[in-house]
Amino acid sequence: MTRYLVGKLAESLLAIWGVVTIVFFVSRVLGDPAVLLLPIGAGQQDLDALRTSLGLDRPILEQYVISALAMVRGDFGISFQHQRPAMDVVLERMPVTATLAGTALLFGTLIGAVAGAIAALKRGTISEFIVMVAALLGQATPVFWLGIMLILLFSVDLGWFPTGGSGTIAHLVLPGLTLSVFVSASIARLLRSSLLDIMREDYVRTARAKGLLPRTVFFWHIARNALIPVITMIGIIAGELLGGSVVIETVFAWPGVGRIIMQAIQAQDFPVIQAGVALVAAIFIVVNLLVDLLYGVLDPRIRRR
């Protein structure tokens, strides 16, 4: 297990380095942040002085080496906009994003699991038809459109919830609902398919032939094995949500990680872009590592590999 974790850690660090490297060079194509930071009409001398102070006058490869060595020490530089450490700017938005992500993932997983189980156990009935149509619509509906429609209905017309922002449970309802629709739809479809596949296995028929109670067969032999691909999807979705749901955070003016990264891209704030992307990549990797470890709990055969 130790060897496995060390190998995964090495792969993770390499992946983060690759992502940050790509972002470093791509972000430099966005333009010159000095032009945005100075007032309109600033002279060339002022622009040159600001570029020098920001280190943007050096060759790009030299900038990359300096930046890479600093990031190894955990230093992503000072934000051009906020004049504070870039990682601090990103991390202070993390609790807000985690609150939204946790809410959407919790309700989406619960609803999706129940709906998927109903669709599998009631195969060929009207219940399965309703669940699958709802799941298909949930996956096909663009989240930004759904968010806008919910704002128009519940905020503008009915006045039940705020149109955007954060701070109270009321602010959390609409963005959390919007994200949970896609989460629940994805989980319901995958869980139904996984349950139906497991139900056809020989060991399930053997368990039933032994006279085991239906609930024992379902929870111990069917559901436990059907959850493995579902956990993979939950891990991927959790990484996406914790990394910042850019579209939803923009639609609902939710001050999370995704929104601060988008604002940094618009302002060409290179340190914040790199810090945000590095944090998102790290979250994805940690979540997937936890999913791999959870496999061993659900399927003992994986622990023996």
Secondary structure, DSSP 8 states (H G I E B T S, - for coil): -HHHHHHHHHHHHHHHHHHHHHHHHHHTTS--HHHHHS-TT--HHHHHHHHHHHTTTS-HHHHHHHHHHHHHTT---B-TTT-SBHHHHHHTTHHHHHHHHHHHHHHHHHHHHHHHHHHHHTTTSHHHHHHHHHHHHHHHS-HHHHHHHHIIIIIIIS--S-SS--SSHHHHHHHHHHHHHHHHHHHHHHHHHHHHHHHTSHHHHHHHHTT--HHHIIIIIIIHHHHHHHHHHHHHHHHHHHT--HHHHHHTT--SHHHHHHHHHHHT-HHHHHHHHHHHHHHHHHHHHHHHHHHHHH-HHHHT-
